[in-house]
Amino acid sequence: MQVILDEQTVELDGPSLGELLHAARKRLADGGRVVVEIAVDGHKLDDKQITDRQGEDVSAMSVAFTSADPKALAVETLEQVRSRLTDAEEDQKEAADLLQRDQKQNALQKVGSSIEAWLQVQQAVLQSTVLLGINLDDLSVDGEPAHALTTQAVERLNDVKEFIQADDTVALADSLEYEWPETTAKWHTLIDELIKAITA
């Protein structure tokens, strides 16, 4: 078995993938780094594959681990989702405009894209705070606790879902045009505050 950690051949306890991952994490802990990628015989594994293959004997395979500094990783992730937030904002504006012009089908496609982006943003923020042990209660945006913004975003998404189910295109257009911009602006600030907290 060949085990590689950050392009260096190392000796780690095995033989299962789960045991190797545990050993790699333990070795990296002293340097404050985390495993961000696993490849088996040159094939990168996604999260599901890593979970499903925990008990697999990989003693006849090559296993490569790639690590990163968690702070740098979190900042990079947040910078990336900031652009996704901008994408969501543009999709929502376009959707509102399309609804006002009775182009419902095209509008709903834009709404779907914006919701997908919002879910990615929320997940990235949550993962970053968990990874670094940041409590959202300790952050505030314009005087509001950061966790209140996450609750507000979920409520807004639920409203969108209800408007679509009720086929209330007027309420949906109003929500997209008048309510979401404020929420988006606050989330841009939240991401800025998170990055400041991480890099402080």
Secondary structure in CASP SS format (residue, H / E / C, confidence):
PFRMAT SS
TARGET T0000
AUTHOR 0000-0000-0000
METHOD secondary structure of the structure
MODEL  1
M C 1.00
Q E 1.00
V E 1.00
I E 1.00
L E 1.00
D C 1.00
E C 1.00
Q E 1.00
T E 1.00
V E 1.00
E C 1.00
L C 1.00
D C 1.00
G C 1.00
P C 1.00
S E 1.00
L H 1.00
G H 1.00
E H 1.00
L H 1.00
L H 1.00
H H 1.00
A H 1.00
A H 1.00
R H 1.00
K H 1.00
R H 1.00
L H 1.00
A H 1.00
D C 1.00
G C 1.00
G C 1.00
R C 1.00
V E 1.00
V E 1.00
V E 1.00
E E 1.00
I E 1.00
A E 1.00
V E 1.00
D C 1.00
G C 1.00
H E 1.00
K E 1.00
L C 1.00
D C 1.00
D H 1.00
K H 1.00
Q H 1.00
I H 1.00
T H 1.00
D H 1.00
R C 1.00
Q C 1.00
G C 1.00
E C 1.00
D E 1.00
V C 1.00
S C 1.00
A C 1.00
M C 1.00
S E 1.00
V E 1.00
A E 1.00
F E 1.00
T E 1.00
S E 1.00
A E 1.00
D C 1.00
P H 1.00
K H 1.00
A H 1.00
L H 1.00
A H 1.00
V H 1.00
E H 1.00
T H 1.00
L H 1.00
E H 1.00
Q H 1.00
V H 1.00
R H 1.00
S H 1.00
R H 1.00
L H 1.00
T H 1.00
D H 1.00
A H 1.00
E H 1.00
E H 1.00
D H 1.00
Q H 1.00
K H 1.00
E H 1.00
A H 1.00
A H 1.00
D H 1.00
L H 1.00
L H 1.00
Q H 1.00
R C 1.00
D C 1.00
Q C 1.00
K H 1.00
Q H 1.00
N H 1.00
A H 1.00
L H 1.00
Q H 1.00
K H 1.00
V H 1.00
G H 1.00
S H 1.00
S H 1.00
I H 1.00
E H 1.00
A H 1.00
W H 1.00
L H 1.00
Q H 1.00
V H 1.00
Q H 1.00
Q H 1.00
A H 1.00
V H 1.00
L H 1.00
Q H 1.00
S H 1.00
T H 1.00
V H 1.00
L H 1.00
L H 1.00
G C 1.00
I C 1.00
N C 1.00
L H 1.00
D H 1.00
D H 1.00
L C 1.00
S E 1.00
V E 1.00
D C 1.00
G C 1.00
E E 1.00
P E 1.00
A H 1.00
H H 1.00
A H 1.00
L H 1.00
T H 1.00
T H 1.00
Q H 1.00
A H 1.00
V H 1.00
E H 1.00
R H 1.00
L H 1.00
N H 1.00
D H 1.00
V H 1.00
K H 1.00
E H 1.00
F H 1.00
I H 1.00
Q H 1.00
A C 1.00
D C 1.00
D C 1.00
T H 1.00
V H 1.00
A H 1.00
L H 1.00
A H 1.00
D H 1.00
S H 1.00
L H 1.00
E H 1.00
Y H 1.00
E H 1.00
W H 1.00
P H 1.00
E H 1.00
T H 1.00
T H 1.00
A H 1.00
K H 1.00
W H 1.00
H H 1.00
T H 1.00
L H 1.00
I H 1.00
D H 1.00
E H 1.00
L H 1.00
I H 1.00
K H 1.00
A H 1.00
I H 1.00
T H 1.00
A C 1.00
END
